[in-house]
Amino acid sequence: MFDKAFKEQLQTWDKTYLWHPFTQMQDYIKEPPLVITEGKGIYLKDIDGNEYIDGVSSMWCNIHGHRKKEIDDAIKAQIDKIAHSTFLGPTNVPASELGKKLIEIAPNGLSKVFYSDNGSTANEVALKMAFQYWQHKGQRNKTQFIALQYGYHGDTIGTMAVGGIELFHKVFSPLYFTTHFAPSPYCYRCPLNKIPEDCSMECLDKLEKILQEHADNVAALIMEPLVQGVGGMLMHPKGYLAGVSRLCKKYNILLILDEIMTGFGRTGKMFACEHENVVPDLMTLSKGINGGYMPLAVTLTTQGIYDVFLGEYSSLKTFFHGHTYTGHPLGCAASLASIHLFEKENILENLLPKIQYLKERLQPFKTLKHVGEIRQCSLIAAIELVKDKDTKEPYPWVERVGIQICLEAKKHGLLLRPLGHIIVIMPPLVINNNEIDRMLNIIYQSIQLITQKKE
Ligand SMILES: *Cc1c(COP(=O)(O)O)cnc(C)c1O
């Protein structure tokens, strides 16, 4: 194990030299950092030897658990051949194999794979492809985008320009291109004040109004299908995605589906858009692409879009975009192993009883005084906490109830990361019912304890 002196040294180095993402470092340096040293299956171990359930799949990435033998072996085998060679020009073995595999499992109609290395870059690629597509087509006015309120597509400038989360995105707004925001179908807090019984998805009418006014200037609409993740695990009503797809076709704009969180089984099907038989013009994937092992991302598109970029070199139709680690052999090898595991271990079929079990186990949470809504899509669940259940008044964000509940859960062996006052449950897909049970007991008690203290 690690001796005390080494542990303290590591923690000091971390506080002295590092700047963590999405973290107020002034608070961070007040506490000893949690140092993860190992993982196995759905468990993580810290430097003191404490074990935790990885309740949010190491930021929504892990699928098959940690140290999954088949993926470990695939990476080791690839390392014994070569770790990295450039993809600018040459290709490599796992990248070619994975390209074919991805197109086999992707919705029919997507037929080309463009590699990058994280979700933000995959979306940048999609935005740039959509933009340049219309430039090549001679529709040069199509320079704007449509996105959804509460949407999240990454932290690079282009993806922030289509981001709908004020807390993160407002400060950088002078840097953005024009994006029109359509209301999010966040039914618990319906932007049109409808109740589900009396809803005919008027939010789609609002989108249509935007399209009527701006479609001539719009290149594409980008959205997260079925579940808006970072925005609060907002789960869309059935038919919404199909409705958006229909409107994009009607008004002649491209549809970009950001499946970075929803892809690879998270919603119960390989890709969320399959639930509504929607095939986008561009689709981005990253987090679950290799079970959470390596930075890797792809932007998938259609033959039709690809073809518009073909021409003599001098016609300047080339897609001038690429990243140094594009098509990384280790990431691709891991991804091939991960996709193979979906088939070999029947991951999607095996989810069904767990989804049902999670649903039953979430029922008792409804009686908790400060649980406003429970949302579930497959093995993704979200518990929205409110100060007042009748008025849906949220907790003031400065109170950080979500963080406090997660700190309490950590004491009992469960690692979570909330989204404000929304508790997110997103375990690796291989979790079993006993582990779901344990996880939910910890969450229940933590919510009860912290919300009672706040009374
Ligand atoms: C995480 C996420 C991204 C950004 O991916 P990074 O790899 O963090 O850049 C984009 N879109 C969605 C839906 C995500 O969940």
The ligand as an SDF file (V2000), in Angstrom:
LIG
                    3D

 15 15  0  0  0  0  0  0  0  0999 V2000
  -19.5220   14.9540  -21.8770 C   0  0  0  0  0  0  0  0  0  0  0  0
  -20.3030   15.4590  -22.9980 C   0  0  0  0  0  0  0  0  0  0  0  0
  -19.7180   16.2270  -24.0100 C   0  0  0  0  0  0  0  0  0  0  0  0
  -18.2840   16.6760  -23.9550 C   0  0  0  0  0  0  0  0  0  0  0  0
  -17.3760   15.6280  -23.9960 O   0  0  0  0  0  0  0  0  0  0  0  0
  -15.8760   15.8730  -23.4930 P   0  0  0  0  0  0  0  0  0  0  0  0
  -15.1860   14.5970  -23.8040 O   0  0  0  0  0  0  0  0  0  0  0  0
  -15.9600   16.1630  -22.0340 O   0  0  0  0  0  0  0  0  0  0  0  0
  -15.3310   17.0290  -24.2650 O   0  0  0  0  0  0  0  0  0  0  0  0
  -20.5040   16.6230  -25.0560 C   0  0  0  0  0  0  0  0  0  0  0  0
  -21.7980   16.2740  -25.1270 N   0  0  0  0  0  0  0  0  0  0  0  0
  -22.3930   15.5270  -24.2000 C   0  0  0  0  0  0  0  0  0  0  0  0
  -23.8250   15.1490  -24.3550 C   0  0  0  0  0  0  0  0  0  0  0  0
  -21.6750   15.1080  -23.0890 C   0  0  0  0  0  0  0  0  0  0  0  0
  -22.2820   14.3900  -22.1330 O   0  0  0  0  0  0  0  0  0  0  0  0
  1  2  1  0
  2  3  1  0
  2 14  2  0
  3  4  1  0
  3 10  2  0
  4  5  1  0
  5  6  1  0
  6  7  2  0
  6  8  1  0
  6  9  1  0
 10 11  1  0
 11 12  2  0
 12 13  1  0
 12 14  1  0
 14 15  1  0
M  END
$$$$
